[in-house]
Amino acid sequence: MQLLNLFAQNPAPLAILKGREGIFEVFNPAFIKVLGHADIQGKPLNEVWSVFYRYWNDVSARVFERGETVYHYSYAAEADWLNNGNNYTAYFDFVFSPNRDDTGVINGVLVTGLDVTNRVVTLTRLAQQELVLKSVTEAAATALWMINVNGDITYVSEAWVRWTGKPAEAHLGRGWLNSVVEEDREHVFHRFALYFAAKKIYNIDFRIIRADGHLQWIAATGKPRYSAEGEFEGYVGSCMDITERKETERHLKESEERFRKIADSAPVFIWMADTSGKTIFFNRSWLEFTGKSFEESVNTTETEELHPEDAEKVYNIYSVAFEKREPYYLEFRLKRYDDVYRFIGMKSVPRYSPDGEFEGYIGSGMDITETKEHEQIKNEFIGMASHELKTPITSMKAYVQLLLNIYKNEDDDEFLKKSLTTVNKQINKLTRLITDLLDVSKIESGRLSLNSEVFVMNDLLKECIDEVQYTAQRHDIVLEEDARLSVYADRDRIAQVITNLLTNAIKYSPETDRIDVLIRNIDGQVRVTVHDYGIGIGKEEQDKIFNRFYRVEGRNEQTFSGFGIGLFVASEIIRRHSGRIWVDSEKGKGSFFSFELPVVYS
């Protein structure tokens, strides 16, 4: 009785089957739960346990005839009682062993179930992970491999098989070397053996022969692997197809070689800097000019050949442009190989990768010493000629003024008065041109002086407008002002700028009769704007009109007089006041010429 109680209370499913038919004689509650129904008493196994009826004859024969114990693994059973009534599948290993009577004769079968759910779940997950890993490995563009402690390949992934067109078995041991290009083979194996012996991580690039006969570049990486006990077990590694990268590197190298050949054959100076501002390249013309080697010239942000008086200006402009990623132009003196300083004109621009990444600067320049000397001679001539012309023109203007005062009455000769007025206007125009030419000469030679003082810009605007309005009867010049604003500047020079802008506005607005002048305080800057409604300026020319001797050209513009130096002089005057001057315009819709100077608060 006690044995039956233990039998019934055992958590493992237990049952005793009588005879070869497997009649259920004794069974515990756990077995009923696994079986799923209780109506089994006195019934044969084939009738109530359908899962095993196919195997029962074999089990019965082996147990009764040979006295063997038979095992059946991983039987799945609905076991909601093990999961608080929720759906749950448990797994059991069942053991069918002989049951003997008191005389030792086999008279039945003892059925014992062991819960192996954890083992089955673990093995299932492991199998799934291995399947996923295998799928990823086989699908990967990277080939994986393993090497044992003897240095022999024991595994290669599908990628390597695809690349070489040979079965995995052909690469085991040292067979993988047969797919390496013959010229690379000795180097590859020697390097592999060297690192293998030292048990170090290694990287190597080499070529293999593809299944289609073409060559493929491979980047191989290997890492030592160890057991849980720290025993060296070989290497695990990967191979990546880098053919495209190698092709890109080859094309880049060829491109660099072409650039060097072109740069070295060019008669101009060419240089390059990296993202840190250090020079990384000088062409042959530069090296021949300085008399220094390539190694002596590169990897620096400064050059000792630069004239000491020009160094600060050059480095300041370079650093500001570099920070803002802006093009710039410089003129400076550079020492030649014979210790003679020569003037160099250098244009430099930022350079970018195909992806838009900033990569540094590239610049080109040339020896402009002769040009500078010719310019100096020309400027000296212009200055001298302009100065010499001022004396007779001043005399002419005095006599014309005298005659205008004499013949001012209504009864005087009208033709004579009109002629004298016209001559006076032309003398004024000629005087302005000579003044501009003299100013150009002063600017070029650095002799343009400023006599700054504090004055009210509004008052100066009114004076300039009144003066220009007197000679421009067809146009109405209108001043718009919000407040009285003061600046610290050379009053005469700023008057020269304003007059130039007003006369230009009138000259280039022959079909209109209004000019607007505005003065505003914009973020601490006095902004003066002259707005005309004339022919306008195209976008492509707006950056050029402040250049010396530049004139807007076109079907209509060619009829306008002038040397194209007024705006150049105006821009230089504003620049020397640390201000800025610009134009906003559209062809056929007039122009807005503006300049700004810092406000002086009283």
BELPEMO-V551295 format. One record per residue. N is the residue number from 0. RES is the residue in three letters. OMEGA is omega in whole degrees, -180 to 180 (none if undefined). NEAR is the number of other ideal C-beta (glycine too) atoms within 8 Angstrom. Layout:
n:res:omega:near
N:RES:OMEGA:NEAR
N:RES:OMEGA:NEAR
This chain:
n:res:omega:near
0:MET:180:4
1:GLN:179:5
2:LEU:179:6
3:LEU:178:8
4:ASN:177:8
5:LEU:180:8
6:PHE:-177:10
7:ALA:-175:8
8:GLN:-179:7
9:ASN:-179:9
10:PRO:179:4
11:ALA:178:9
12:PRO:-179:13
13:LEU:176:14
14:ALA:174:11
15:ILE:179:13
16:LEU:-178:13
17:LYS:174:9
18:GLY:-179:8
19:ARG:180:5
20:GLU:179:8
21:GLY:-180:13
22:ILE:178:11
23:PHE:-178:15
24:GLU:180:8
25:VAL:178:7
26:PHE:-178:10
27:ASN:-179:12
28:PRO:-180:6
29:ALA:180:12
30:PHE:178:13
31:ILE:-180:11
32:LYS:-179:10
33:VAL:-178:13
34:LEU:176:11
35:GLY:175:6
36:HIS:-171:7
37:ALA:-175:4
38:ASP:-178:6
39:ILE:-176:11
40:GLN:176:6
41:GLY:-179:5
42:LYS:-180:9
43:PRO:-178:9
44:LEU:-178:13
45:ASN:-176:9
46:GLU:-172:6
47:VAL:-180:11
48:TRP:-170:9
49:SER:-178:6
50:VAL:-174:5
51:PHE:-174:10
52:TYR:180:10
53:ARG:-175:4
54:TYR:-169:8
55:TRP:-179:11
56:ASN:179:6
57:ASP:179:8
58:VAL:-178:12
59:SER:-178:11
60:ALA:-177:9
61:ARG:-180:10
62:VAL:-173:16
63:PHE:-174:9
64:GLU:-175:6
65:ARG:178:6
66:GLY:-178:7
67:GLU:170:7
68:THR:-176:8
69:VAL:-178:11
70:TYR:172:8
71:HIS:-169:10
72:TYR:168:6
73:SER:173:8
74:TYR:-177:12
75:ALA:180:6
76:ALA:174:11
77:GLU:-173:8
78:ALA:-179:11
79:ASP:179:9
80:TRP:178:6
81:LEU:-176:6
82:ASN:177:9
83:ASN:176:3
84:GLY:179:5
85:ASN:-179:6
86:ASN:-176:6
87:TYR:178:9
88:THR:177:9
89:ALA:-179:12
90:TYR:-177:14
91:PHE:167:13
92:ASP:179:12
93:PHE:-180:11
94:VAL:177:12
95:PHE:-177:12
96:SER:-178:10
97:PRO:173:11
98:ASN:-172:10
99:ARG:176:8
100:ASP:-176:6
101:ASP:-178:3
102:THR:178:5
103:GLY:-180:5
104:VAL:179:6
105:ILE:-180:9
106:ASN:180:8
107:GLY:-177:10
108:VAL:175:13
109:LEU:-179:11
110:VAL:-180:13
111:THR:179:10
112:GLY:178:15
113:LEU:180:9
114:ASP:-179:8
115:VAL:-177:11
116:THR:-178:9
117:ASN:180:6
118:ARG:-178:8
119:VAL:180:10
120:VAL:180:9
121:THR:180:8
122:LEU:179:8
123:THR:178:8
124:ARG:179:8
125:LEU:179:8
126:ALA:179:8
127:GLN:179:8
128:GLN:178:8
129:GLU:179:8
130:LEU:178:8
131:VAL:179:8
132:LEU:179:8
133:LYS:179:8
134:SER:179:8
135:VAL:-179:8
136:THR:-177:11
137:GLU:-178:9
138:ALA:-174:6
139:ALA:176:10
140:ALA:179:5
141:THR:178:9
142:ALA:179:12
143:LEU:-179:15
144:TRP:177:14
145:MET:180:12
146:ILE:-180:13
147:ASN:-176:9
148:VAL:179:6
149:ASN:-180:4
150:GLY:-180:9
151:ASP:176:9
152:ILE:177:13
153:THR:-180:8
154:TYR:168:8
155:VAL:-178:12
156:SER:-175:12
157:GLU:-179:8
158:ALA:179:14
159:TRP:177:15
160:VAL:180:13
161:ARG:-178:8
162:TRP:-173:13
163:THR:-177:13
164:GLY:180:8
165:LYS:179:8
166:PRO:-177:5
167:ALA:-177:9
168:GLU:-177:6
169:ALA:-176:9
170:HIS:-178:13
171:LEU:-176:10
172:GLY:177:5
173:ARG:-177:6
174:GLY:-179:10
175:TRP:-179:11
176:LEU:-180:9
177:ASN:179:6
178:SER:178:10
179:VAL:178:13
180:VAL:-171:10
181:GLU:-179:5
182:GLU:-178:4
183:ASP:-167:10
184:ARG:-176:10
185:GLU:-179:6
186:HIS:-178:8
187:VAL:-177:12
188:PHE:179:9
189:HIS:-180:8
190:ARG:178:10
191:PHE:-179:12
192:ALA:-179:9
193:LEU:-179:8
194:TYR:178:12
195:PHE:-180:11
196:ALA:-180:6
197:ALA:-179:6
198:LYS:180:7
199:LYS:173:6
200:ILE:179:8
201:TYR:176:9
202:ASN:180:8
203:ILE:175:9
204:ASP:178:9
205:PHE:-178:12
206:ARG:174:10
207:ILE:178:12
208:ILE:-179:11
209:ARG:179:11
210:ALA:-179:8
211:ASP:177:5
212:GLY:179:5
213:HIS:178:6
214:LEU:180:9
215:GLN:177:11
216:TRP:-177:12
217:ILE:170:12
218:ALA:-177:10
219:ALA:177:12
220:THR:179:11
221:GLY:-179:14
222:LYS:178:8
223:PRO:176:10
224:ARG:-175:9
225:TYR:177:7
226:SER:178:6
227:ALA:-180:3
228:GLU:179:4
229:GLY:180:5
230:GLU:178:6
231:PHE:-176:8
232:GLU:180:8
233:GLY:-177:12
234:TYR:168:10
235:VAL:-176:10
236:GLY:-179:12
237:SER:176:9
238:CYS:-179:14
239:MET:177:11
240:ASP:-179:11
241:ILE:-179:10
242:THR:-179:9
243:GLU:179:7
244:ARG:180:8
245:LYS:177:10
246:GLU:178:8
247:THR:178:8
248:GLU:180:8
249:ARG:179:8
250:HIS:179:8
251:LEU:179:8
252:LYS:177:8
253:GLU:179:8
254:SER:179:8
255:GLU:179:8
256:GLU:177:8
257:ARG:179:8
258:PHE:-180:8
259:ARG:180:9
260:LYS:180:8
261:ILE:-178:8
262:ALA:-178:11
263:ASP:180:9
264:SER:-179:6
265:ALA:-180:10
266:PRO:-180:4
267:VAL:178:8
268:PHE:178:13
269:ILE:179:14
270:TRP:177:12
271:MET:176:12
272:ALA:179:13
273:ASP:-176:9
274:THR:177:6
275:SER:-179:6
276:GLY:179:11
277:LYS:179:10
278:THR:180:12
279:ILE:-179:9
280:PHE:167:9
281:PHE:179:11
282:ASN:-173:13
283:ARG:-179:8
284:SER:179:12
285:TRP:-177:12
286:LEU:178:13
287:GLU:179:8
288:PHE:-177:12
289:THR:-178:13
290:GLY:-180:8
291:LYS:179:7
292:SER:179:6
293:PHE:-178:7
294:GLU:179:5
295:GLU:-172:5
296:SER:-173:13
297:VAL:177:10
298:ASN:176:5
299:THR:177:8
300:THR:-179:7
301:GLU:177:7
302:THR:-177:8
303:GLU:179:4
304:GLU:-178:7
305:LEU:-179:13
306:HIS:-177:10
307:PRO:-179:5
308:GLU:-179:5
309:ASP:-170:10
310:ALA:-176:10
311:GLU:180:6
312:LYS:-178:8
313:VAL:-177:11
314:TYR:178:9
315:ASN:-180:8
316:ILE:-180:10
317:TYR:-177:12
318:SER:179:9
319:VAL:179:9
320:ALA:-180:12
321:PHE:-180:10
322:GLU:-178:6
323:LYS:-178:6
324:ARG:-177:7
325:GLU:173:7
326:PRO:177:8
327:TYR:176:9
328:TYR:-178:8
329:LEU:168:10
330:GLU:-176:9
331:PHE:178:12
332:ARG:-178:11
333:LEU:-178:13
334:LYS:177:11
335:ARG:-178:11
336:TYR:-180:7
337:ASP:177:5
338:ASP:176:5
339:VAL:179:6
340:TYR:179:8
341:ARG:177:11
342:PHE:180:12
343:ILE:172:13
344:GLY:-173:11
345:MET:174:12
346:LYS:-177:10
347:SER:-179:13
348:VAL:175:8
349:PRO:177:9
350:ARG:-174:9
351:TYR:176:7
352:SER:176:6
353:PRO:179:3
354:ASP:178:4
355:GLY:180:5
356:GLU:178:6
357:PHE:-176:8
358:GLU:179:8
359:GLY:-177:12
360:TYR:171:11
361:ILE:-177:11
362:GLY:176:11
363:SER:-179:12
364:GLY:180:9
365:MET:179:9
366:ASP:-178:8
367:ILE:-177:10
368:THR:180:8
369:GLU:179:7
370:THR:179:9
371:LYS:180:10
372:GLU:178:8
373:HIS:178:8
374:GLU:180:9
375:GLN:178:10
376:ILE:-180:8
377:LYS:-180:8
378:ASN:178:12
379:GLU:179:9
380:PHE:179:8
381:ILE:-179:12
382:GLY:-179:13
383:MET:-179:8
384:ALA:-180:9
385:SER:180:12
386:HIS:-180:8
387:GLU:-179:7
388:LEU:-176:9
389:LYS:-177:11
390:THR:179:7
391:PRO:-180:7
392:ILE:177:12
393:THR:178:8
394:SER:179:8
395:MET:-178:9
396:LYS:-179:12
397:ALA:180:8
398:TYR:178:8
399:VAL:178:12
400:GLN:178:9
401:LEU:-180:8
402:LEU:178:9
403:LEU:178:12
404:ASN:-179:7
405:ILE:-176:6
406:TYR:-179:11
407:LYS:-178:7
408:ASN:-177:5
409:GLU:-177:3
410:ASP:178:3
411:ASP:-178:9
412:ASP:-177:6
413:GLU:-180:6
414:PHE:-180:6
415:LEU:180:9
416:LYS:-179:12
417:LYS:179:8
418:SER:179:8
419:LEU:178:12
420:THR:179:9
421:THR:178:8
422:VAL:-180:9
423:ASN:178:12
424:LYS:-179:9
425:GLN:176:8
426:ILE:178:12
427:ASN:179:10
428:LYS:179:8
429:LEU:178:9
430:THR:179:11
431:ARG:179:10
432:LEU:179:10
433:ILE:177:12
434:THR:179:9
435:ASP:179:12
436:LEU:176:14
437:LEU:179:13
438:ASP:177:12
439:VAL:179:14
440:SER:180:14
441:LYS:180:12
442:ILE:-178:10
443:GLU:-178:9
444:SER:179:9
445:GLY:-177:6
446:ARG:179:6
447:LEU:-175:10
448:SER:179:5
449:LEU:175:9
450:ASN:-171:6
451:SER:177:7
452:GLU:176:8
453:VAL:177:6
454:PHE:-179:10
455:VAL:-177:8
456:MET:-180:14
457:ASN:-178:10
458:ASP:180:8
459:LEU:179:13
460:LEU:-179:14
461:LYS:179:9
462:GLU:-179:9
463:CYS:180:12
464:ILE:-180:12
465:ASP:-178:8
466:GLU:-180:9
467:VAL:-178:13
468:GLN:-178:9
469:TYR:-178:6
470:THR:-178:8
471:ALA:-173:10
472:GLN:-176:4
473:ARG:-176:4
474:HIS:176:12
475:ASP:-179:6
476:ILE:-173:11
477:VAL:179:8
478:LEU:175:10
479:GLU:-177:8
480:GLU:178:9
481:ASP:-177:6
482:ALA:177:5
483:ARG:-173:6
484:LEU:-178:11
485:SER:177:13
486:VAL:174:13
487:TYR:-175:8
488:ALA:175:12
489:ASP:-172:11
490:ARG:-178:9
491:ASP:-180:7
492:ARG:178:11
493:ILE:174:15
494:ALA:178:11
495:GLN:178:13
496:VAL:-178:13
497:ILE:-180:13
498:THR:179:11
499:ASN:-180:12
500:LEU:-180:12
501:LEU:-179:15
502:THR:176:12
503:ASN:180:12
504:ALA:179:15
505:ILE:-176:12
506:LYS:-175:10
507:TYR:175:12
508:SER:-175:14
509:PRO:-176:6
510:GLU:-179:4
511:THR:-176:10
512:ASP:-177:5
513:ARG:173:8
514:ILE:178:14
515:ASP:176:9
516:VAL:-177:15
517:LEU:174:11
518:ILE:-176:15
519:ARG:171:8
520:ASN:-178:11
521:ILE:177:7
522:ASP:177:4
523:GLY:178:6
524:GLN:174:11
525:VAL:180:14
526:ARG:176:12
527:VAL:-179:13
528:THR:174:12
529:VAL:-175:14
530:HIS:175:12
531:ASP:-178:13
532:TYR:-173:7
533:GLY:-169:12
534:ILE:-180:9
535:GLY:-178:11
536:ILE:178:11
537:GLY:-178:7
538:LYS:-176:5
539:GLU:-177:4
540:GLU:-173:9
541:GLN:179:10
542:ASP:-174:5
543:LYS:-170:7
544:ILE:178:11
545:PHE:177:10
546:ASN:-179:7
547:ARG:176:7
548:PHE:178:8
549:TYR:177:10
550:ARG:176:9
551:VAL:-179:8
552:GLU:180:5
553:GLY:-175:6
554:ARG:-179:4
555:ASN:-172:6
556:GLU:-177:11
557:GLN:-178:7
558:THR:-177:4
559:PHE:-177:8
560:SER:176:3
561:GLY:-179:9
562:PHE:-177:9
563:GLY:-180:10
564:ILE:-177:12
565:GLY:-179:13
566:LEU:177:11
567:PHE:179:14
568:VAL:179:14
569:ALA:-179:15
570:SER:179:10
571:GLU:178:11
572:ILE:180:14
573:ILE:-180:13
574:ARG:-180:10
575:ARG:173:8
576:HIS:-178:13
577:SER:176:5
578:GLY:177:11
579:ARG:-179:7
580:ILE:-177:13
581:TRP:180:7
582:VAL:170:10
583:ASP:-174:6
584:SER:176:11
585:GLU:-177:7
586:LYS:177:8
587:GLY:-176:5
588:LYS:176:6
589:GLY:-176:12
590:SER:173:13
591:PHE:174:10
592:PHE:-176:12
593:SER:169:12
594:PHE:-179:14
595:GLU:172:11
596:LEU:-178:13
597:PRO:176:10
598:VAL:171:11
599:VAL:-178:8
600:TYR:-179:4
601:SER:none:3
